[in-house]
């Protein structure tokens, strides 16, 4: 039996339909939290009217989701990390379905907040677990491709899910959006139950392990890279509609097409990450992403007022940014394979926390110094991400050297 399993893993990913279907179901699972977390952005007006609150209050639902996710992702690994990962994934999808339906049926704004918390708890279980399962069902040489496939669900959510949710919300009702999300979570859960055959459990995670991941120099600084990379993007992306219309004098009608082009660039980056990750190596691809992101923000800050030029820079920005996540997850797994689920949860937590912190930083910079400061701020935070990456690599090198010395001393 072991020989057969080893032989199956040795086959190329494309020749294993069961593995491909499993990865696609994990990618679909990632689509639900990706869409659910950001769909509110396009539904501010109808939801504000329904609950008789301001649009700013409705926008806070995004922050509630992000903050809950950031806190819950590592906490769930401590509380439920020893569950079979397949079971944890299905539990997360069930919570996403319940929270989505609860949002659609919420009789008041307070109930909507509670439902968003339930959704975020489900997302905190789904995201890291989907990545851990995706990395575990393929051999190490194909992990970058598998992780890129899984994370594509998040990319597609940004490109298609959020605009589609906005269209459904304004064509039918905002309640229809969350009802559809609830139904999709159930259907995807059924598919995952069918195609995910890995029933292995993650290692039991102690609270001290959470502290060890953060205080361990290589992994702690590695997780910081994710936080800073996302903060750099959202410092500008949160106000990208204002940047386009006021800084580059684009018509308001061009914002949606520009965001669509941005999404297409993101998909292209994710495809490139899948193809190049296992060839170039994780660290080279990470540096290419960080350097490309810095240059994109410099170009955005220096570009003249041209809609075509701004859109072109946005496409490049999205492409190089999406080169990051798949190799970053693979690198973190390699740094701490014994904490695979936990370190992926911390990475996902940092991703959402970075979105929140970047949005706050960008909003404050806009109020204090105006639109021209946003791209400069994003470029500066990207430099900090590069410093964190350099420090993480240096710590990993020192760790490897210490282990080698210990082995040599033992052998003597």
Long-range contacts (C-beta under 8 A, 24 or more apart in sequence): 9-138, 9-139, 10-139, 12-142, 13-138, 13-142, 13-145, 13-146, 18-195, 18-197, 19-137, 19-138, 21-195, 22-133, 22-137, 22-195, 22-196, 22-197, 22-198, 23-134, 23-137, 23-138, 23-146, 23-149, 23-150, 24-149, 24-195, 25-188, 25-191, 25-192, 25-194, 25-195, 25-196, 26-89, 26-130, 26-133, 26-134, 26-149, 26-150, 26-153, 26-192, 26-196, 27-130, 27-149, 27-150, 27-151, 27-152, 27-153, 27-156, 28-153, 28-188, 28-191, 28-192, 29-89, 29-92, 29-93, 29-126, 29-130, 29-153, 29-188, 29-189, 29-192, 30-126, 30-127, 30-130, 30-150, 30-151, 30-152, 30-153, 30-154, 30-157, 31-153, 31-154, 31-156, 31-157, 31-161, 31-184, 31-188, 32-93, 32-96, 32-100, 32-123, 32-126, 32-157, 32-181, 32-184, 32-185, 32-188, 33-69, 33-96, 33-119, 33-122, 33-123, 33-126, 33-127, 33-154, 33-157, 34-153, 34-154, 34-155, 34-156, 34-157, 34-158, 34-161, 35-157, 35-161, 35-162, 35-165, 35-181, 36-65, 36-96, 36-99, 36-100, 36-119, 36-123, 36-178, 36-181, 37-62, 37-65, 37-66, 37-69, 37-120, 37-123, 37-352, 38-62, 38-157, 38-158, 38-161, 38-162, 39-161, 39-162, 39-165, 39-166, 39-169, 39-177, 39-178, 39-181, 40-65, 41-162, 41-166, 42-162, 42-163, 42-165, 42-166, 42-169, 42-170, 43-165, 43-166, 43-169, 43-174, 43-177, 46-169, 46-170, 46-173, 46-174, 47-112, 47-174, 50-174, 51-106, 51-108, 51-109, 51-112, 52-109, 53-109, 57-109, 61-112, 61-113, 61-116, 63-356, 64-113, 64-116, 64-117, 64-120, 65-116, 65-119, 65-120, 65-123, 65-352, 66-120, 66-352, 66-353, 66-355, 66-356, 67-352, 67-353, 67-356, 68-116, 68-117, 68-120, 68-121, 68-124, 69-120, 69-123, 69-124, 69-127, 69-348, 69-349, 69-352, 70-349, 70-350, 70-352, 70-353, 70-356, 71-349, 72-120, 72-121, 72-124, 72-125, 73-124, 73-127, 73-128, 73-345, 73-346, 73-348, 73-349, 73-352, 74-210, 74-342, 74-345, 74-346, 74-349, 75-124, 76-121, 76-124, 76-125, 76-345, 77-128, 77-202, 77-205, 77-210, 77-341, 77-342, 77-345, 78-205, 78-206, 78-207, 78-209, 78-210, 78-342, 80-125, 81-202, 81-203, 81-204, 81-205, 81-341, 81-342, 82-201, 82-202, 82-203, 82-204, 82-205, 83-201, 83-202, 84-199, 84-200, 84-201, 85-129, 85-132, 85-133, 85-136, 85-198, 85-200, 85-201, 85-202, 85-341, 86-133, 86-192, 86-193, 86-196, 86-197, 86-198, 86-199, 87-199, 88-125, 88-129, 88-202, 89-125, 89-126, 89-129, 89-130, 89-133, 89-192, 89-196, 90-189, 90-192, 90-193, 91-122, 91-125, 92-121, 92-122, 92-123, 92-124, 92-125, 92-126, 92-129, 93-122, 93-126, 93-185, 93-186, 93-188, 93-189, 93-192, 94-122, 94-185, 94-189, 95-119, 95-121, 95-122, 95-125, 96-122, 96-123, 96-126, 96-181, 96-182, 96-185, 97-122, 97-181, 97-182, 97-183, 97-185, 97-186, 97-189, 98-122, 98-182, 100-178, 100-179, 100-181, 100-182, 100-185, 101-178, 101-179, 101-182, 103-178, 104-175, 104-176, 104-177, 104-178, 104-179, 104-182, 105-175, 122-185, 124-345, 124-348, 124-349, 127-345, 127-348, 128-341, 128-344, 128-345, 128-347, 128-348, 129-341, 131-329, 131-344, 131-348, 132-202, 132-340, 132-341, 132-344, 133-196, 133-198, 135-329, 135-330, 135-333, 135-340, 135-344, 136-198, 136-200, 136-340, 137-198, 141-278, 142-278, 143-278, 143-330, 143-333, 144-273, 144-274, 144-277, 144-278, 144-282, 144-326, 144-327, 144-330, 145-274, 145-275, 145-277, 145-278, 145-326, 147-277, 147-325, 147-326, 147-329, 147-330, 148-270, 148-271, 148-273, 148-274, 148-277, 148-325, 148-326, 149-274, 151-270, 151-325, 151-326, 151-329, 152-267, 152-270, 154-325, 155-263, 155-266, 155-267, 155-270, 155-322, 156-267, 158-263, 158-266, 159-260, 159-263, 159-264, 159-266, 159-267, 160-263, 163-256, 163-259, 163-260, 202-340, 202-341, 203-338, 203-339, 203-341, 205-339, 205-341, 205-342, 209-339, 209-342, 210-342, 210-346, 212-339, 213-336, 213-339, 213-342, 213-343, 213-346, 214-346, 216-335, 216-336, 217-391, 217-392, 217-395, 217-398, 217-399, 218-335, 218-392, 218-393, 218-395, 218-396, 218-399, 219-332, 219-335, 219-336, 219-339, 219-343, 219-346, 219-392, 221-388, 221-389, 221-391, 221-392, 221-395, 222-328, 222-331, 222-332, 222-335, 222-388, 222-389, 222-392, 223-332, 223-343, 223-346, 223-347, 223-350, 224-350, 224-388, 224-392, 225-286, 225-290, 225-328, 225-385, 225-388, 225-389, 225-392, 226-328, 226-347, 226-350, 226-351, 226-354, 227-350, 227-351, 227-353, 227-354, 227-357, 228-354, 228-381, 228-382, 228-384, 228-385, 228-388, 229-289, 229-290, 229-293, 229-321, 229-324, 229-354, 229-382, 229-385, 230-350, 230-351, 230-352, 230-353, 230-354, 230-355, 230-358, 231-354, 231-355, 231-357, 231-358, 231-361, 231-381, 232-293, 232-297, 232-358, 232-378, 232-379, 232-381, 232-382, 232-384, 232-385, 233-293, 233-317, 233-321, 233-358, 233-378, 234-354, 234-355, 234-356, 234-357, 234-358, 234-359, 234-362, 235-358, 235-359, 235-361, 235-362, 235-365, 235-374, 235-377, 235-378, 235-381, 236-297, 236-300, 236-362, 236-374, 236-375, 236-377, 236-378, 237-358, 237-362, 238-358, 238-359, 238-362, 238-363, 239-362, 239-363, 239-366, 239-371, 239-374, 240-314, 242-366, 242-371, 243-300, 243-310, 243-371, 243-374, 243-375, 244-307, 244-310, 246-371, 247-305, 247-310, 247-371, 247-372, 248-303, 248-305, 248-306, 248-307, 248-309, 248-310, 249-305, 249-307, 250-307, 250-310, 251-307, 254-307, 254-311, 257-311, 258-307, 258-310, 258-311, 258-314, 261-311, 261-314, 261-315, 262-314, 262-315, 262-317, 262-318, 263-318, 264-315, 264-318, 265-314, 265-315, 265-316, 265-317, 265-318, 265-319, 265-322, 266-318, 266-319, 266-321, 266-322, 267-322, 268-318, 268-319, 268-322, 269-318, 269-319, 269-320, 269-321, 269-322, 269-323, 270-322, 270-326, 272-319, 272-322, 272-323, 273-322, 273-323, 273-324, 273-325, 273-326, 273-327, 274-326, 276-323, 277-326, 277-327, 277-330, 282-327, 282-328, 282-330, 282-331, 282-334, 283-327, 283-331, 283-393, 285-323, 285-324, 285-327, 286-324, 286-327, 286-328, 286-331, 286-389, 287-386, 287-389, 288-320, 288-323, 289-320, 289-321, 289-323, 289-324, 289-327, 290-324, 290-382, 290-385, 290-386, 290-389, 291-386, 292-316, 292-319, 292-320, 292-321, 292-323, 293-317, 293-320, 293-321, 293-324, 293-382, 293-385, 294-379, 294-382, 294-383, 294-386, 296-320, 297-375, 297-376, 297-378, 297-379, 297-382, 298-375, 298-379, 300-375, 300-378, 301-372, 301-375, 301-376, 301-379, 325-351, 335-396
